[in-house]
Amino acid sequence: MASDHEQPGLSSLSKYGRSSGEIDTEHEPLINGVRSSESYSASAAIFPFLFPALGGLLYGYDIGSTSCATISIKSATLSGISWYDLSSVDIGLITSGSLYGALIGSILAFNIADFLGRRRELITASIMYLVGALVTAFAPNLVVMVIGRFVYGIGIGLAMHSAPMYIAETAPSKIRGVLISLKEFFIVLGMVAGYGIGSLLVETVSGWRYMYGVSTPLSVIMGIGMWWLPASPRWLLLRAIQGNGNMQELRETAICCLCQLRGQSIGDSASQQVDEILTELSYVGEEKEVTLGEIFHGKCLKAMFIGAGLVLFQQITGQPSVLYYAASILQSAGFSAESDATRVSILLGLLKLIMTGIAVVVVDRLGRRPLLLGGVSGMVISLFLLGSYYLFLGDLAAIAVCIAVVCWVLSAILWSYRLADDLGGVSPTCQRART
């Protein structure tokens, strides 16, 4: 990568349509949304999606595994530790430790994303995942365990910010939307894996250590994979436009990266595609730079409140906490055996996985608003049923089991709809803020 940080000259940019206030007519179709035909190899497109998507899978796995680990660690016979007599506050710290870390990671991502780039941000996330999982798995006491959970959470915050950006910037336009949706699908897939592995290890001595340790190989694979993948061509060109490198050198690097991402089928069109991206970025660069203060005025303020409010209030209902405490809630509702409670949790994960897939398929046909209204209605009903049981029917185990099953079905069907739409960069921060 170039080390020359001089501002690219006007002549360099005029070649791509910046010699005046308008875009060259040769490149106008790009701005209107029509891009030249992209050639790509399907096999070459797999890894640029798969390795970033592992960041989402590890996030989902943390939800499922923590649900089972909180049962294992409280057992006098199976925890394998002397400090198993944990209070509700202690269990809450273990559960929310990763969420506090994710909040910090999301805030950090806004400040370092453009400097590090999507690829290096994902590598950093994989390191946080690895360190956090190892510290948690080998924790000698509660304090160290919470620290490990916090470090793991920083990885979640970084990965949830950079993974969709890397996929969007490197995926061929024809399959970009599908791959971004599949990344969200991977989160739920990780959740199912967490519930499944947790149910297998919940009756093993020190099983909670193994539950958290299982994520380390995936963290290593994610880190090695992102190290092997090239940087985002769009990010490289953005650096050039911003004057953070030599224009010609960064352009050549972007062409090489694009060739690696698309495979041999791209042929000689890599240079043309890079020029189109550069033209688009140059055109956007003509616009007046938006300051932070402008977000709190006019239409920007309204858009921010709508986007951030939807995510914040959807999260602040407490429904994600139900996923983290699924096994504990089911155990208190009548599934007294640890293995029974964790196995029923798998059903919750599977239903959520199926309905997430359906939501991804139908969202463009039904629209986001109907799904959002349906999801909110479902959350109201399911949370009302859960709350009513604990207030009035706590001693009736049979009714408890019936209510729990109904709630899990509604939760899986309706809470999954939120994954069908990405509300932008502010969403991860709002999601973590609920803690």
Disulfide bonds with the S-S distance in Angstrom:
none
